[in-house]
Amino acid sequence: MGRIHWMDKAKLRMFILVCEDEETGGFADRPGDMVDPFHTLFGVAGLSLLGDEQIKPANPVLCTPEDVLQRVNLQPDLLS
């Protein structure tokens, strides 16, 4: 969408990380809320798209690690 510059990447990364439940794992929609699979997927994908070096690069269309897509020979078409 060409609007990545509108985000404060450091603050977004910090918000995602404070939503993590360090005791049981996973991410919630807000700090202190119950973790769930959807927000865990989005949290991990978000950290990947923000360039977190501890997480594999994710495809922004399919929310899937790029190496998995390459292994199954699936590359989505991106609109320009």
mmCIF file of the N, C-alpha and C atoms, coordinates in Angstrom:
data_MODEL
# 
_entry.id   MODEL 
# 
loop_
_atom_site.group_PDB 
_atom_site.id 
_atom_site.type_symbol 
_atom_site.label_atom_id 
_atom_site.label_alt_id 
_atom_site.label_comp_id 
_atom_site.label_asym_id 
_atom_site.label_entity_id 
_atom_site.label_seq_id 
_atom_site.pdbx_PDB_ins_code 
_atom_site.Cartn_x 
_atom_site.Cartn_y 
_atom_site.Cartn_z 
_atom_site.occupancy 
_atom_site.B_iso_or_equiv 
_atom_site.pdbx_formal_charge 
_atom_site.auth_seq_id 
_atom_site.auth_comp_id 
_atom_site.auth_asym_id 
_atom_site.auth_atom_id 
_atom_site.pdbx_PDB_model_num 
ATOM 1   N N  . MET A 1 1  ? 0.817  -1.196  0.000  1.00 0.00 ? 1  MET A N  1 
ATOM 2   C CA . MET A 1 1  ? 0.000  0.000   0.000  1.00 0.00 ? 1  MET A CA 1 
ATOM 3   C C  . MET A 1 1  ? 0.860  1.259   0.000  1.00 0.00 ? 1  MET A C  1 
ATOM 4   N N  . GLY A 1 2  ? 2.144  1.096   0.197  1.00 0.00 ? 2  GLY A N  1 
ATOM 5   C CA . GLY A 1 2  ? 3.033  2.243   0.130  1.00 0.00 ? 2  GLY A CA 1 
ATOM 6   C C  . GLY A 1 2  ? 2.910  3.210   1.295  1.00 0.00 ? 2  GLY A C  1 
ATOM 7   N N  . ARG A 1 3  ? 2.433  2.739   2.426  1.00 0.00 ? 3  ARG A N  1 
ATOM 8   C CA . ARG A 1 3  ? 2.249  3.640   3.576  1.00 0.00 ? 3  ARG A CA 1 
ATOM 9   C C  . ARG A 1 3  ? 2.992  3.180   4.823  1.00 0.00 ? 3  ARG A C  1 
ATOM 10  N N  . ILE A 1 4  ? 3.975  2.320   4.625  1.00 0.00 ? 4  ILE A N  1 
ATOM 11  C CA . ILE A 1 4  ? 4.725  1.806   5.768  1.00 0.00 ? 4  ILE A CA 1 
ATOM 12  C C  . ILE A 1 4  ? 5.400  2.934   6.542  1.00 0.00 ? 4  ILE A C  1 
ATOM 13  N N  . HIS A 1 5  ? 5.715  4.033   5.865  1.00 0.00 ? 5  HIS A N  1 
ATOM 14  C CA . HIS A 1 5  ? 6.377  5.162   6.523  1.00 0.00 ? 5  HIS A CA 1 
ATOM 15  C C  . HIS A 1 5  ? 5.450  5.869   7.514  1.00 0.00 ? 5  HIS A C  1 
ATOM 16  N N  . TRP A 1 6  ? 4.156  5.578   7.480  1.00 0.00 ? 6  TRP A N  1 
ATOM 17  C CA . TRP A 1 6  ? 3.223  6.178   8.436  1.00 0.00 ? 6  TRP A CA 1 
ATOM 18  C C  . TRP A 1 6  ? 3.344  5.545   9.820  1.00 0.00 ? 6  TRP A C  1 
ATOM 19  N N  . MET A 1 7  ? 3.949  4.373   9.905  1.00 0.00 ? 7  MET A N  1 
ATOM 20  C CA . MET A 1 7  ? 4.028  3.649   11.174 1.00 0.00 ? 7  MET A CA 1 
ATOM 21  C C  . MET A 1 7  ? 5.309  3.981   11.922 1.00 0.00 ? 7  MET A C  1 
ATOM 22  N N  . ASP A 1 8  ? 5.207  3.989   13.220 1.00 0.00 ? 8  ASP A N  1 
ATOM 23  C CA . ASP A 1 8  ? 6.387  4.063   14.072 1.00 0.00 ? 8  ASP A CA 1 
ATOM 24  C C  . ASP A 1 8  ? 6.748  2.618   14.390 1.00 0.00 ? 8  ASP A C  1 
ATOM 25  N N  . LYS A 1 9  ? 7.714  2.086   13.668 1.00 0.00 ? 9  LYS A N  1 
ATOM 26  C CA . LYS A 1 9  ? 8.044  0.667   13.771 1.00 0.00 ? 9  LYS A CA 1 
ATOM 27  C C  . LYS A 1 9  ? 8.484  0.273   15.185 1.00 0.00 ? 9  LYS A C  1 
ATOM 28  N N  . ALA A 1 10 ? 9.242  1.115   15.831 1.00 0.00 ? 10 ALA A N  1 
ATOM 29  C CA . ALA A 1 10 ? 9.725  0.794   17.179 1.00 0.00 ? 10 ALA A CA 1 
ATOM 30  C C  . ALA A 1 10 ? 8.560  0.696   18.163 1.00 0.00 ? 10 ALA A C  1 
ATOM 31  N N  . LYS A 1 11 ? 7.601  1.627   18.065 1.00 0.00 ? 11 LYS A N  1 
ATOM 32  C CA . LYS A 1 11 ? 6.448  1.585   18.977 1.00 0.00 ? 11 LYS A CA 1 
ATOM 33  C C  . LYS A 1 11 ? 5.533  0.405   18.666 1.00 0.00 ? 11 LYS A C  1 
ATOM 34  N N  . LEU A 1 12 ? 5.368  0.078   17.382 1.00 0.00 ? 12 LEU A N  1 
ATOM 35  C CA . LEU A 1 12 ? 4.545  -1.071  17.020 1.00 0.00 ? 12 LEU A CA 1 
ATOM 36  C C  . LEU A 1 12 ? 5.184  -2.358  17.531 1.00 0.00 ? 12 LEU A C  1 
ATOM 37  N N  . ARG A 1 13 ? 6.492  -2.488  17.353 1.00 0.00 ? 13 ARG A N  1 
ATOM 38  C CA . ARG A 1 13 ? 7.195  -3.672  17.858 1.00 0.00 ? 13 ARG A CA 1 
ATOM 39  C C  . ARG A 1 13 ? 7.051  -3.775  19.381 1.00 0.00 ? 13 ARG A C  1 
ATOM 40  N N  . MET A 1 14 ? 7.208  -2.649  20.073 1.00 0.00 ? 14 MET A N  1 
ATOM 41  C CA . MET A 1 14 ? 7.072  -2.650  21.526 1.00 0.00 ? 14 MET A CA 1 
ATOM 42  C C  . MET A 1 14 ? 5.659  -3.067  21.943 1.00 0.00 ? 14 MET A C  1 
ATOM 43  N N  . PHE A 1 15 ? 4.632  -2.551  21.243 1.00 0.00 ? 15 PHE A N  1 
ATOM 44  C CA . PHE A 1 15 ? 3.257  -2.912  21.566 1.00 0.00 ? 15 PHE A CA 1 
ATOM 45  C C  . PHE A 1 15 ? 3.027  -4.414  21.379 1.00 0.00 ? 15 PHE A C  1 
ATOM 46  N N  . ILE A 1 16 ? 3.502  -4.954  20.262 1.00 0.00 ? 16 ILE A N  1 
ATOM 47  C CA . ILE A 1 16 ? 3.337  -6.389  20.026 1.00 0.00 ? 16 ILE A CA 1 
ATOM 48  C C  . ILE A 1 16 ? 3.982  -7.184  21.155 1.00 0.00 ? 16 ILE A C  1 
ATOM 49  N N  . LEU A 1 17 ? 5.186  -6.796  21.541 1.00 0.00 ? 17 LEU A N  1 
ATOM 50  C CA . LEU A 1 17 ? 5.907  -7.544  22.572 1.00 0.00 ? 17 LEU A CA 1 
ATOM 51  C C  . LEU A 1 17 ? 5.258  -7.430  23.950 1.00 0.00 ? 17 LEU A C  1 
ATOM 52  N N  . VAL A 1 18 ? 4.634  -6.311  24.280 1.00 0.00 ? 18 VAL A N  1 
ATOM 53  C CA . VAL A 1 18 ? 3.972  -6.224  25.588 1.00 0.00 ? 18 VAL A CA 1 
ATOM 54  C C  . VAL A 1 18 ? 2.666  -7.008  25.601 1.00 0.00 ? 18 VAL A C  1 
ATOM 55  N N  . CYS A 1 19 ? 2.178  -7.408  24.437 1.00 0.00 ? 19 CYS A N  1 
ATOM 56  C CA . CYS A 1 19 ? 0.979  -8.254  24.355 1.00 0.00 ? 19 CYS A CA 1 
ATOM 57  C C  . CYS A 1 19 ? 1.322  -9.736  24.473 1.00 0.00 ? 19 CYS A C  1 
ATOM 58  N N  . GLU A 1 20 ? 2.612  -10.052 24.539 1.00 0.00 ? 20 GLU A N  1 
ATOM 59  C CA . GLU A 1 20 ? 3.049  -11.445 24.652 1.00 0.00 ? 20 GLU A CA 1 
ATOM 60  C C  . GLU A 1 20 ? 2.871  -11.940 26.084 1.00 0.00 ? 20 GLU A C  1 
ATOM 61  N N  . ASP A 1 21 ? 2.401  -13.166 26.224 1.00 0.00 ? 21 ASP A N  1 
ATOM 62  C CA . ASP A 1 21 ? 2.347  -13.815 27.526 1.00 0.00 ? 21 ASP A CA 1 
ATOM 63  C C  . ASP A 1 21 ? 3.630  -14.626 27.666 1.00 0.00 ? 21 ASP A C  1 
ATOM 64  N N  . GLU A 1 22 ? 4.582  -14.089 28.396 1.00 0.00 ? 22 GLU A N  1 
ATOM 65  C CA . GLU A 1 22 ? 5.889  -14.732 28.513 1.00 0.00 ? 22 GLU A CA 1 
ATOM 66  C C  . GLU A 1 22 ? 5.825  -16.035 29.294 1.00 0.00 ? 22 GLU A C  1 
ATOM 67  N N  . GLU A 1 23 ? 4.795  -16.210 30.099 1.00 0.00 ? 23 GLU A N  1 
ATOM 68  C CA . GLU A 1 23 ? 4.685  -17.421 30.913 1.00 0.00 ? 23 GLU A CA 1 
ATOM 69  C C  . GLU A 1 23 ? 4.151  -18.606 30.105 1.00 0.00 ? 23 GLU A C  1 
ATOM 70  N N  . THR A 1 24 ? 3.104  -18.377 29.318 1.00 0.00 ? 24 THR A N  1 
ATOM 71  C CA . THR A 1 24 ? 2.487  -19.484 28.581 1.00 0.00 ? 24 THR A CA 1 
ATOM 72  C C  . THR A 1 24 ? 2.740  -19.421 27.087 1.00 0.00 ? 24 THR A C  1 
ATOM 73  N N  . GLY A 1 25 ? 3.237  -18.280 26.600 1.00 0.00 ? 25 GLY A N  1 
ATOM 74  C CA . GLY A 1 25 ? 3.463  -18.105 25.171 1.00 0.00 ? 25 GLY A CA 1 
ATOM 75  C C  . GLY A 1 25 ? 2.245  -17.538 24.489 1.00 0.00 ? 25 GLY A C  1 
ATOM 76  N N  . GLY A 1 26 ? 2.430  -17.032 23.316 1.00 0.00 ? 26 GLY A N  1 
ATOM 77  C CA . GLY A 1 26 ? 1.329  -16.472 22.540 1.00 0.00 ? 26 GLY A CA 1 
ATOM 78  C C  . GLY A 1 26 ? 1.172  -14.983 22.755 1.00 0.00 ? 26 GLY A C  1 
ATOM 79  N N  . PHE A 1 27 ? 0.299  -14.402 21.917 1.00 0.00 ? 27 PHE A N  1 
ATOM 80  C CA . PHE A 1 27 ? 0.036  -12.972 21.958 1.00 0.00 ? 27 PHE A CA 1 
ATOM 81  C C  . PHE A 1 27 ? -1.450 -12.713 22.116 1.00 0.00 ? 27 PHE A C  1 
ATOM 82  N N  . ALA A 1 28 ? -1.779 -11.619 22.792 1.00 0.00 ? 28 ALA A N  1 
ATOM 83  C CA . ALA A 1 28 ? -3.160 -11.172 22.964 1.00 0.00 ? 28 ALA A CA 1 
ATOM 84  C C  . ALA A 1 28 ? -3.387 -9.919  22.123 1.00 0.00 ? 28 ALA A C  1 
ATOM 85  N N  . ASP A 1 29 ? -4.640 -9.477  22.065 1.00 0.00 ? 29 ASP A N  1 
ATOM 86  C CA . ASP A 1 29 ? -4.928 -8.251  21.320 1.00 0.00 ? 29 ASP A CA 1 
ATOM 87  C C  . ASP A 1 29 ? -4.503 -7.010  22.081 1.00 0.00 ? 29 ASP A C  1 
ATOM 88  N N  . ARG A 1 30 ? -4.419 -7.116  23.410 1.00 0.00 ? 30 ARG A N  1 
ATOM 89  C CA . ARG A 1 30 ? -3.991 -6.004  24.256 1.00 0.00 ? 30 ARG A CA 1 
ATOM 90  C C  . ARG A 1 30 ? -3.170 -6.562  25.411 1.00 0.00 ? 30 ARG A C  1 
ATOM 91  N N  . PRO A 1 31 ? -2.295 -5.748  25.979 1.00 0.00 ? 31 PRO A N  1 
ATOM 92  C CA . PRO A 1 31 ? -1.524 -6.215  27.133 1.00 0.00 ? 31 PRO A CA 1 
ATOM 93  C C  . PRO A 1 31 ? -2.445 -6.675  28.263 1.00 0.00 ? 31 PRO A C  1 
ATOM 94  N N  . GLY A 1 32 ? -2.148 -7.846  28.811 1.00 0.00 ? 32 GLY A N  1 
ATOM 95  C CA . GLY A 1 32 ? -2.910 -8.364  29.934 1.00 0.00 ? 32 GLY A CA 1 
ATOM 96  C C  . GLY A 1 32 ? -4.130 -9.177  29.553 1.00 0.00 ? 32 GLY A C  1 
ATOM 97  N N  . ASP A 1 33 ? -4.557 -9.160  28.290 1.00 0.00 ? 33 ASP A N  1 
ATOM 98  C CA . ASP A 1 33 ? -5.702 -9.965  27.858 1.00 0.00 ? 33 ASP A CA 1 
ATOM 99  C C  . ASP A 1 33 ? -5.255 -11.402 27.597 1.00 0.00 ? 33 ASP A C  1 
ATOM 100 N N  . MET A 1 34 ? -6.237 -12.268 27.379 1.00 0.00 ? 34 MET A N  1 
ATOM 101 C CA . MET A 1 34 ? -5.977 -13.672 27.114 1.00 0.00 ? 34 MET A CA 1 
ATOM 102 C C  . MET A 1 34 ? -5.374 -13.843 25.718 1.00 0.00 ? 34 MET A C  1 
ATOM 103 N N  . VAL A 1 35 ? -4.326 -14.645 25.627 1.00 0.00 ? 35 VAL A N  1 
ATOM 104 C CA . VAL A 1 35 ? -3.728 -14.922 24.319 1.00 0.00 ? 35 VAL A CA 1 
ATOM 105 C C  . VAL A 1 35 ? -4.664 -15.800 23.507 1.00 0.00 ? 35 VAL A C  1 
ATOM 106 N N  . ASP A 1 36 ? -4.542 -15.730 22.190 1.00 0.00 ? 36 ASP A N  1 
ATOM 107 C CA . ASP A 1 36 ? -5.340 -16.574 21.315 1.00 0.00 ? 36 ASP A CA 1 
ATOM 108 C C  . ASP A 1 36 ? -4.551 -16.860 20.042 1.00 0.00 ? 36 ASP A C  1 
ATOM 109 N N  . PRO A 1 37 ? -4.934 -17.889 19.308 1.00 0.00 ? 37 PRO A N  1 
ATOM 110 C CA . PRO A 1 37 ? -4.172 -18.268 18.109 1.00 0.00 ? 37 PRO A CA 1 
ATOM 111 C C  . PRO A 1 37 ? -4.122 -17.175 17.040 1.00 0.00 ? 37 PRO A C  1 
ATOM 112 N N  . PHE A 1 38 ? -5.216 -16.446 16.848 1.00 0.00 ? 38 PHE A N  1 
ATOM 113 C CA . PHE A 1 38 ? -5.254 -15.423 15.802 1.00 0.00 ? 38 PHE A CA 1 
ATOM 114 C C  . PHE A 1 38 ? -4.255 -14.306 16.076 1.00 0.00 ? 38 PHE A C  1 
ATOM 115 N N  . HIS A 1 39 ? -4.266 -13.771 17.301 1.00 0.00 ? 39 HIS A N  1 
ATOM 116 C CA . HIS A 1 39 ? -3.358 -12.677 17.621 1.00 0.00 ? 39 HIS A CA 1 
ATOM 117 C C  . HIS A 1 39 ? -1.915 -13.162 17.727 1.00 0.00 ? 39 HIS A C  1 
ATOM 118 N N  . THR A 1 40 ? -1.726 -14.435 18.065 1.00 0.00 ? 40 THR A N  1 
ATOM 119 C CA . THR A 1 40 ? -0.386 -14.992 18.063 1.00 0.00 ? 40 THR A CA 1 
ATOM 120 C C  . THR A 1 40 ? 0.152  -15.038 16.638 1.00 0.00 ? 40 THR A C  1 
ATOM 121 N N  . LEU A 1 41 ? -0.661 -15.505 15.701 1.00 0.00 ? 41 LEU A N  1 
ATOM 122 C CA . LEU A 1 41 ? -0.250 -15.522 14.298 1.00 0.00 ? 41 LEU A CA 1 
ATOM 123 C C  . LEU A 1 41 ? 0.065  -14.107 13.810 1.00 0.00 ? 41 LEU A C  1 
ATOM 124 N N  . PHE A 1 42 ? -0.834 -13.167 14.088 1.00 0.00 ? 42 PHE A N  1 
ATOM 125 C CA . PHE A 1 42 ? -0.629 -11.792 13.629 1.00 0.00 ? 42 PHE A CA 1 
ATOM 126 C C  . PHE A 1 42 ? 0.567  -11.145 14.320 1.00 0.00 ? 42 PHE A C  1 
ATOM 127 N N  . GLY A 1 43 ? 0.779  -11.454 15.594 1.00 0.00 ? 43 GLY A N  1 
ATOM 128 C CA . GLY A 1 43 ? 1.924  -10.896 16.313 1.00 0.00 ? 43 GLY A CA 1 
ATOM 129 C C  . GLY A 1 43 ? 3.242  -11.376 15.740 1.00 0.00 ? 43 GLY A C  1 
ATOM 130 N N  . VAL A 1 44 ? 3.343  -12.679 15.497 1.00 0.00 ? 44 VAL A N  1 
ATOM 131 C CA . VAL A 1 44 ? 4.569  -13.238 14.934 1.00 0.00 ? 44 VAL A CA 1 
ATOM 132 C C  . VAL A 1 44 ? 4.783  -12.705 13.515 1.00 0.00 ? 44 VAL A C  1 
ATOM 133 N N  . ALA A 1 45 ? 3.726  -12.678 12.711 1.00 0.00 ? 45 ALA A N  1 
ATOM 134 C CA . ALA A 1 45 ? 3.844  -12.159 11.338 1.00 0.00 ? 45 ALA A CA 1 
ATOM 135 C C  . ALA A 1 45 ? 4.233  -10.685 11.353 1.00 0.00 ? 45 ALA A C  1 
ATOM 136 N N  . GLY A 1 46 ? 3.632  -9.922  12.264 1.00 0.00 ? 46 GLY A N  1 
ATOM 137 C CA . GLY A 1 46 ? 3.957  -8.503  12.365 1.00 0.00 ? 46 GLY A CA 1 
ATOM 138 C C  . GLY A 1 46 ? 5.419  -8.276  12.718 1.00 0.00 ? 46 GLY A C  1 
ATOM 139 N N  . LEU A 1 47 ? 5.921  -9.051  13.671 1.00 0.00 ? 47 LEU A N  1 
ATOM 140 C CA . LEU A 1 47 ? 7.338  -8.927  14.034 1.00 0.00 ? 47 LEU A CA 1 
ATOM 141 C C  . LEU A 1 47 ? 8.229  -9.289  12.851 1.00 0.00 ? 47 LEU A C  1 
ATOM 142 N N  . SER A 1 48 ? 7.824  -10.303 12.102 1.00 0.00 ? 48 SER A N  1 
ATOM 143 C CA . SER A 1 48 ? 8.596  -10.677 10.918 1.00 0.00 ? 48 SER A CA 1 
ATOM 144 C C  . SER A 1 48 ? 8.600  -9.554  9.893  1.00 0.00 ? 48 SER A C  1 
ATOM 145 N N  . LEU A 1 49 ? 7.441  -8.992  9.615  1.00 0.00 ? 49 LEU A N  1 
ATOM 146 C CA . LEU A 1 49 ? 7.349  -7.924  8.622  1.00 0.00 ? 49 LEU A CA 1 
ATOM 147 C C  . LEU A 1 49 ? 8.071  -6.655  9.070  1.00 0.00 ? 49 LEU A C  1 
ATOM 148 N N  . LEU A 1 50 ? 8.231  -6.496  10.382 1.00 0.00 ? 50 LEU A N  1 
ATOM 149 C CA . LEU A 1 50 ? 8.989  -5.362  10.904 1.00 0.00 ? 50 LEU A CA 1 
ATOM 150 C C  . LEU A 1 50 ? 10.491 -5.618  10.872 1.00 0.00 ? 50 LEU A C  1 
ATOM 151 N N  . GLY A 1 51 ? 10.882 -6.825  10.450 1.00 0.00 ? 51 GLY A N  1 
ATOM 152 C CA . GLY A 1 51 ? 12.297 -7.124  10.297 1.00 0.00 ? 51 GLY A CA 1 
ATOM 153 C C  . GLY A 1 51 ? 12.972 -7.750  11.500 1.00 0.00 ? 51 GLY A C  1 
ATOM 154 N N  . ASP A 1 52 ? 12.195 -8.308  12.430 1.00 0.00 ? 52 ASP A N  1 
ATOM 155 C CA . ASP A 1 52 ? 12.787 -8.959  13.598 1.00 0.00 ? 52 ASP A CA 1 
ATOM 156 C C  . ASP A 1 52 ? 13.671 -10.109 13.128 1.00 0.00 ? 52 ASP A C  1 
ATOM 157 N N  . GLU A 1 53 ? 14.934 -10.086 13.505 1.00 0.00 ? 53 GLU A N  1 
ATOM 158 C CA . GLU A 1 53 ? 15.896 -11.073 13.015 1.00 0.00 ? 53 GLU A CA 1 
ATOM 159 C C  . GLU A 1 53 ? 15.720 -12.451 13.636 1.00 0.00 ? 53 GLU A C  1 
ATOM 160 N N  . GLN A 1 54 ? 14.938 -12.562 14.709 1.00 0.00 ? 54 GLN A N  1 
ATOM 161 C CA . GLN A 1 54 ? 14.727 -13.856 15.366 1.00 0.00 ? 54 GLN A CA 1 
ATOM 162 C C  . GLN A 1 54 ? 13.582 -14.639 14.723 1.00 0.00 ? 54 GLN A C  1 
ATOM 163 N N  . ILE A 1 55 ? 12.893 -14.024 13.770 1.00 0.00 ? 55 ILE A N  1 
ATOM 164 C CA . ILE A 1 55 ? 11.730 -14.650 13.143 1.00 0.00 ? 55 ILE A CA 1 
ATOM 165 C C  . ILE A 1 55 ? 11.967 -14.719 11.643 1.00 0.00 ? 55 ILE A C  1 
ATOM 166 N N  . LYS A 1 56 ? 11.592 -15.845 11.048 1.00 0.00 ? 56 LYS A N  1 
ATOM 167 C CA . LYS A 1 56 ? 11.755 -16.016 9.602  1.00 0.00 ? 56 LYS A CA 1 
ATOM 168 C C  . LYS A 1 56 ? 10.939 -14.969 8.855  1.00 0.00 ? 56 LYS A C  1 
ATOM 169 N N  . PRO A 1 57 ? 11.412 -14.551 7.682  1.00 0.00 ? 57 PRO A N  1 
ATOM 170 C CA . PRO A 1 57 ? 10.641 -13.606 6.864  1.00 0.00 ? 57 PRO A CA 1 
ATOM 171 C C  . PRO A 1 57 ? 9.278  -14.206 6.478  1.00 0.00 ? 57 PRO A C  1 
ATOM 172 N N  . ALA A 1 58 ? 8.230  -13.395 6.600  1.00 0.00 ? 58 ALA A N  1 
ATOM 173 C CA . ALA A 1 58 ? 6.876  -13.844 6.278  1.00 0.00 ? 58 ALA A CA 1 
ATOM 174 C C  . ALA A 1 58 ? 6.378  -13.149 5.022  1.00 0.00 ? 58 ALA A C  1 
ATOM 175 N N  . ASN A 1 59 ? 5.562  -13.857 4.271  1.00 0.00 ? 59 ASN A N  1 
ATOM 176 C CA . ASN A 1 59 ? 4.919  -13.283 3.100  1.00 0.00 ? 59 ASN A CA 1 
ATOM 177 C C  . ASN A 1 59 ? 3.737  -12.443 3.582  1.00 0.00 ? 59 ASN A C  1 
ATOM 178 N N  . PRO A 1 60 ? 3.647  -11.167 3.192  1.00 0.00 ? 60 PRO A N  1 
ATOM 179 C CA . PRO A 1 60 ? 2.576  -10.296 3.695  1.00 0.00 ? 60 PRO A CA 1 
ATOM 180 C C  . PRO A 1 60 ? 1.193  -10.635 3.154  1.00 0.00 ? 60 PRO A C  1 
ATOM 181 N N  . VAL A 1 61 ? 1.120  -11.370 2.058  1.00 0.00 ? 61 VAL A N  1 
ATOM 182 C CA . VAL A 1 61 ? -0.179 -11.732 1.488  1.00 0.00 ? 61 VAL A CA 1 
ATOM 183 C C  . VAL A 1 61 ? -0.758 -12.956 2.187  1.00 0.00 ? 61 VAL A C  1 
ATOM 184 N N  . LEU A 1 62 ? 0.058  -13.984 2.355  1.00 0.00 ? 62 LEU A N  1 
ATOM 185 C CA . LEU A 1 62 ? -0.426 -15.248 2.907  1.00 0.00 ? 62 LEU A CA 1 
ATOM 186 C C  . LEU A 1 62 ? -0.104 -15.439 4.385  1.00 0.00 ? 62 LEU A C  1 
ATOM 187 N N  . CYS A 1 63 ? 0.647  -14.503 4.974  1.00 0.00 ? 63 CYS A N  1 
ATOM 188 C CA . CYS A 1 63 ? 0.981  -14.580 6.398  1.00 0.00 ? 63 CYS A CA 1 
ATOM 189 C C  . CYS A 1 63 ? 1.633  -15.931 6.712  1.00 0.00 ? 63 CYS A C  1 
ATOM 190 N N  . THR A 1 64 ? 2.564  -16.303 5.841  1.00 0.00 ? 64 THR A N  1 
ATOM 191 C CA . THR A 1 64 ? 3.230  -17.596 5.913  1.00 0.00 ? 64 THR A CA 1 
ATOM 192 C C  . THR A 1 64 ? 4.726  -17.380 5.705  1.00 0.00 ? 64 THR A C  1 
ATOM 193 N N  . PRO A 1 65 ? 5.560  -18.154 6.387  1.00 0.00 ? 65 PRO A N  1 
ATOM 194 C CA . PRO A 1 65 ? 7.000  -17.994 6.164  1.00 0.00 ? 65 PRO A CA 1 
ATOM 195 C C  . PRO A 1 65 ? 7.365  -18.195 4.692  1.00 0.00 ? 65 PRO A C  1 
ATOM 196 N N  . GLU A 1 66 ? 8.229  -17.326 4.192  1.00 0.00 ? 66 GLU A N  1 
ATOM 197 C CA . GLU A 1 66 ? 8.646  -17.380 2.791  1.00 0.00 ? 66 GLU A CA 1 
ATOM 198 C C  . GLU A 1 66 ? 9.280  -18.718 2.436  1.00 0.00 ? 66 GLU A C  1 
ATOM 199 N N  . ASP A 1 67 ? 10.061 -19.309 3.361  1.00 0.00 ? 67 ASP A N  1 
ATOM 200 C CA . ASP A 1 67 ? 10.714 -20.580 3.034  1.00 0.00 ? 67 ASP A CA 1 
ATOM 201 C C  . ASP A 1 67 ? 9.704  -21.705 2.835  1.00 0.00 ? 67 ASP A C  1 
ATOM 202 N N  . VAL A 1 68 ? 8.585  -21.644 3.532  1.00 0.00 ? 68 VAL A N  1 
ATOM 203 C CA . VAL A 1 68 ? 7.537  -22.645 3.339  1.00 0.00 ? 68 VAL A CA 1 
ATOM 204 C C  . VAL A 1 68 ? 6.913  -22.487 1.954  1.00 0.00 ? 68 VAL A C  1 
ATOM 205 N N  . LEU A 1 69 ? 6.634  -21.245 1.564  1.00 0.00 ? 69 LEU A N  1 
ATOM 206 C CA . LEU A 1 69 ? 6.060  -21.006 0.237  1.00 0.00 ? 69 LEU A CA 1 
ATOM 207 C C  . LEU A 1 69 ? 6.998  -21.456 -0.863 1.00 0.00 ? 69 LEU A C  1 
ATOM 208 N N  . GLN A 1 70 ? 8.286  -21.223 -0.681 1.00 0.00 ? 70 GLN A N  1 
ATOM 209 C CA . GLN A 1 70 ? 9.266  -21.668 -1.682 1.00 0.00 ? 70 GLN A CA 1 
ATOM 210 C C  . GLN A 1 70 ? 9.327  -23.187 -1.739 1.00 0.00 ? 70 GLN A C  1 
ATOM 211 N N  . ARG A 1 71 ? 9.264  -23.834 -0.587 1.00 0.00 ? 71 ARG A N  1 
ATOM 212 C CA . ARG A 1 71 ? 9.340  -25.297 -0.534 1.00 0.00 ? 71 ARG A CA 1 
ATOM 213 C C  . ARG A 1 71 ? 8.175  -25.948 -1.261 1.00 0.00 ? 71 ARG A C  1 
ATOM 214 N N  . VAL A 1 72 ? 6.977  -25.339 -1.175 1.00 0.00 ? 72 VAL A N  1 
ATOM 215 C CA . VAL A 1 72 ? 5.807  -25.908 -1.848 1.00 0.00 ? 72 VAL A CA 1 
ATOM 216 C C  . VAL A 1 72 ? 5.572  -25.248 -3.210 1.00 0.00 ? 72 VAL A C  1 
ATOM 217 N N  . ASN A 1 73 ? 6.527  -24.418 -3.620 1.00 0.00 ? 73 ASN A N  1 
ATOM 218 C CA . ASN A 1 73 ? 6.489  -23.747 -4.930 1.00 0.00 ? 73 ASN A CA 1 
ATOM 219 C C  . ASN A 1 73 ? 5.215  -22.916 -5.120 1.00 0.00 ? 73 ASN A C  1 
ATOM 220 N N  . LEU A 1 74 ? 4.917  -22.086 -4.130 1.00 0.00 ? 74 LEU A N  1 
ATOM 221 C CA . LEU A 1 74 ? 3.744  -21.220 -4.187 1.00 0.00 ? 74 LEU A CA 1 
ATOM 222 C C  . LEU A 1 74 ? 4.191  -19.777 -4.007 1.00 0.00 ? 74 LEU A C  1 
ATOM 223 N N  . GLN A 1 75 ? 3.992  -18.959 -5.004 1.00 0.00 ? 75 GLN A N  1 
ATOM 224 C CA . GLN A 1 75 ? 4.335  -17.541 -4.943 1.00 0.00 ? 75 GLN A CA 1 
ATOM 225 C C  . GLN A 1 75 ? 3.115  -16.738 -5.381 1.00 0.00 ? 75 GLN A C  1 
ATOM 226 N N  . PRO A 1 76 ? 2.468  -16.055 -4.445 1.00 0.00 ? 76 PRO A N  1 
ATOM 227 C CA . PRO A 1 76 ? 1.274  -15.265 -4.807 1.00 0.00 ? 76 PRO A CA 1 
ATOM 228 C C  . PRO A 1 76 ? 1.640  -14.053 -5.668 1.00 0.00 ? 76 PRO A C  1 
ATOM 229 N N  . ASP A 1 77 ? 0.725  -13.648 -6.484 1.00 0.00 ? 77 ASP A N  1 
ATOM 230 C CA . ASP A 1 77 ? 0.900  -12.434 -7.290 1.00 0.00 ? 77 ASP A CA 1 
ATOM 231 C C  . ASP A 1 77 ? 0.603  -11.223 -6.417 1.00 0.00 ? 77 ASP A C  1 
ATOM 232 N N  . LEU A 1 78 ? 1.495  -10.246 -6.432 1.00 0.00 ? 78 LEU A N  1 
ATOM 233 C CA . LEU A 1 78 ? 1.295  -9.016  -5.683 1.00 0.00 ? 78 LEU A CA 1 
ATOM 234 C C  . LEU A 1 78 ? 0.768  -7.947  -6.630 1.00 0.00 ? 78 LEU A C  1 
ATOM 235 N N  . LEU A 1 79 ? -0.247 -7.243  -6.191 1.00 0.00 ? 79 LEU A N  1 
ATOM 236 C CA . LEU A 1 79 ? -0.759 -6.139  -6.981 1.00 0.00 ? 79 LEU A CA 1 
ATOM 237 C C  . LEU A 1 79 ? 0.158  -4.936  -6.821 1.00 0.00 ? 79 LEU A C  1 
ATOM 238 N N  . SER A 1 80 ? 0.304  -4.169  -7.859 1.00 0.00 ? 80 SER A N  1 
ATOM 239 C CA . SER A 1 80 ? 1.163  -2.999  -7.744 1.00 0.00 ? 80 SER A CA 1 
ATOM 240 C C  . SER A 1 80 ? 0.343  -1.723  -7.758 1.00 0.00 ? 80 SER A C  1 
# 
